[in-house]
């Protein structure tokens, strides 16, 4: 797979993540923000996401080939990484629902995207031998500034501190875990097989949790079903595309690109919503776009490369 195609996959995933924020908040508003809501969203979103990835791969590969990918390369490493990723996903979803109910979307997005950029960026350089280049450092700095520009003081943010710290940590850990899976030299499935297996295992765990978790028995209305389907499909497909792109592009390149791209997409979406982007947000988007261009076009000049032996 070429580097150009990898950037194409990242571009598609950033568009999906931009819309995923919208659907996640839509589900919270229409169903709730407790742990039971998290479990329900993982069941519905997981089923829809599994079907979406399965169908996307059946068209070029055929039913038998895709089915075999779920078992080919099965190992304890795959199970462990799947369980860690599923657990991290639950914690991120729960913190997201809780924080979105107490702080404004700007502050939520700030911590979510900063975590999603910072942790994979740092871990890729420290633990996977990825070089620290001028392009990466400049892009990281510009997008961090862009995110800080959009920050607004949210009501009740002190009480919600644990939740947006959780959003920062668990969104970042999703990228770290994806890189660990691709980098470790153990017996494992390819990106498609792993995505399908992980999603299927997540559905099974969510169904079991549904019988254990206590909470208000709410009925799913049409809006919450649409939100759950949209969020689940976009999340699963976007993360699958990232796994594929990680074969070519290092994590320290991918996640600043995704962060800046998600800001751009989110702003474009907001142009069609009741709350239009303000001047600060538009300026932040321009900075993010500049950061992405510099990440791609600045020549590779290594500042530092750390390799752990």
N, C-alpha and C positions, 0 to 999 in steps of 0.2 A: 504494500500500500504506500502511495506517495505522500510526501509532506503536505502537498496542496490538498489532497483528498482528506487528510487528517484535519486540516483547518476547516474544510467544508463540514466535516462531522461535528466539530466544535461549534461552528456557527449555527448548525441546526439545533444542537443541544442548548445553546444560549437562548434561542427563540422559545424553546419548550420550557426552560426554567422561568423565563419571564412571564409566560402565561400560567405556570404552575402556582406562582405566588397568588395570582388572582383567584384561582380555583380553590386553593387551600383556605383563604380567608372567606370565600363564599360558603364553603362547607361549615366552617366554624360558626358563621352567622346563622346558618339554617339548621344546624344539628346540635352543636355544643362544643365544649372545649375540655371536657374531662378525659380520663384515661379510657373510658368506655368508647367515647367518640373516636379516640385514636385507634382503638382496636377495630371498630366498625369501618373506619376509613381505610385501614390496611387490608381488610377483607375485600371490600368492594374495589378499591384501587388496585390491589394485587391481582384479582381475577381479571379485570379489564386489561391491566398491564401485561399479564402473562399471555392473554389471547392476542394482544397487539403484536408483541415480539414474535410469537409463534407464527402468526399469519404473514408478517413481514418476511420471515425466513423461509416459509413454505413455498412462496412464489418462485424464488430462484433455485432453491435446494431440493424441494420435495419433502413430503411428509415423513418418510422413513429416515432420511438424513437428519432432519431437525430433531426427531424423536431420539435418535441414537446419540445426539450431542448432549442430551441430558444425563446420560449414563457414561459416555466415553470420558475417561480421565477422572472418574469418581475416586475420591480419596479422603482420608481423615482431614487433610488440610483444607479441602473444599468445604467440608461440613463445618469445621471450626471457623473459617472465614465467613461463611454464610451466616452462622449464628451471631458472630460479632457484628456483622453488617446489619442484620435484622434488628438486633438489640439497639444498635446505634440509631437506626431509623425510627424506632419507637420513641426513644428519648428525644430525638430531634422534633418529631411530630408533636409530642406532648408539650414540649417547651414552646414550640411555634404557636399552637392553639392558645396556650395560656398567655404568652406574651402579646399576641395579637389582640387579646381581649383587654389588655391593660396599658399598652403603650402604642404610640402611633406607628404607622407602617414605615415611615422614614427611619425611625430608630431601629425597628425590627430588621429592615433591609440592611442597615449599616452593619449590625453585628453578624447577621447571617452571611453576608457576602465577604466581610472582612475575615471571618473564620474560614469560610470556604476558600479564600485565597491564601491566607497567611500560613495555616498549618501544612497544607500540601507543599507550598513553596519552601518552607523551612525544612520539612522532613525530606523532601527530594534532594536538597543540597547536602544536608547533614548525614543522611543514612543511605542514600542510593547513588552517591557519587555524581550527582548532577552538578555541572559547573555553575558558579555564580557569575553571570555575564553582565556587562554594562546594560544591555537591552532589558534583561529581567529586572535589574535593580531600578532602572528608570521607570519601567512600566509599573512596577509594584508601588513606587513612590507616588507617581501621578494618580493612579487609581485610588490609593489611600487618601490622598488629598481630595479627590473628587467625592469620595464617600463621606468624608468629614464635612465637606461643604453642604451636603444635603441634610445633615443632622438637625433635627428640631427637638426642642425640649418637650418630652411627653409627660402627660399627667400620670401620676402614680408610678413613675419609672423606678423610684427607690424600692417600692414594694415588689416590683417585678424584676429586680436585679438578677435573682437566681435564674429566672427564665431566659433573659436575653444573654446571660453568660452561657447558659446551656445551649442556646441557639448557635452562638459563636463556636463553642467547642464541638458539638455534635455534627454541625454542618461541615466543619473543617475535617473532622475525623472520617467522614464519608469518603473524602478524597484521599486521605492517608491510607485507609483500608483498601481502596481500589488500587492504589499504587503498590502496596504490599503484595496483593494478590498477583498482579502482573509481574512483579520483580522476583518473587521467590522461586527457586528452582525445584519445586516439588511437583509431583504428579497432580495435574489439575485439568479442568475442562477449559475449552476455549471460551471466548467472551460470550457467545450466544448461549452455550450450554450452561455456563455459570449463572448468567442472568436468569435463565428459565428455571434452573434448579433452585436458586436462591429465592426467587419469587414464589415458586410452588411451596417451598418449605415455610416461607413467611405466611402464606395463606393458611396452611395447616396449623401453625402455631397460633395464628390470630383466631381461628375457629375454636380451638381448645380454650384460649383465654376468654372468649366470649361467654363460656359457661361458668367461668370462675369469677370474672370481674363483676363487681357490684356497681350499680349506677342506675340512673333514670332510664326507663325503657321508652325511648322516643321513637316515633315512626319516621321513616325516611320519606321526605316529600320530594317532589320532582326536582327542585333546585338543588337539594343536597345530593341527590343521585347523580345529577349532571356534574356537580362540582367534584364528587368522589371519582367519577369515571374520568373526568378531564385531568384531575390531579394525578391519579394513579397511572394513566396512560402516559402522560408527559414525563412523569418522574422515572418510570421504568425504562422507557425508550431512550430518554436523554442520558441516563446513567449507563445504559448499554452502549450507546455511541461513544461515551467517554472512555469506557473500557477498551473499545476497539482502537481509539485514537492514542491511547497510552502505549501501544506497541511502538509508535513512531515518535510522538512528542513527549518530552519529559513533563512531570507534574509541575515543575517550577515555571514552565511555559503555559501549560494548559489552564491552570486555575486563575492566574491574572487575566487571561483572555476571556474566560467564562464570566468572571466577575464584572469586568468592564462591559462585556456584551450584554449581560443580563440587565445592567443599568440602562443601556441604550434601549433595549426591547421594552422594559418596564415603562420608560418614559413615553415611548411611542404608543403603547397601550393606553396610558393615562390621557393621551390627547383625545381619545374617544370616550372618556369617562366624565362624570360630573365634575370631579376635581382635576383641573388642568395643571400641568407642571408649571412651577414658578420659574423666575429668572435664574435662581441658584441651581435648580435641578437641570435646567437646559445647559447652563455653563458646565455643570459636573459631567453631563453626557458628552459634551464636546471634548472635555479633558480625557474622559474614558476612551473615546474614539482615537484621540491622539496617542494615548498610552498603548493601545492595541497596535496601531500603525508602527510605532517605534519598536515594539516587541518583535514584529515581523521583519522590519526592514533595517534596523541597526545591525551592522556587521558583528559577528560573534567575537567578542573580546573578553576573554576570561579574566576575572578578578581573583577568584579563589575557587579551588576544588578540594573538597574534603572527602577522603575515602576511609571508611572504617574497616579495619582488618580484624 
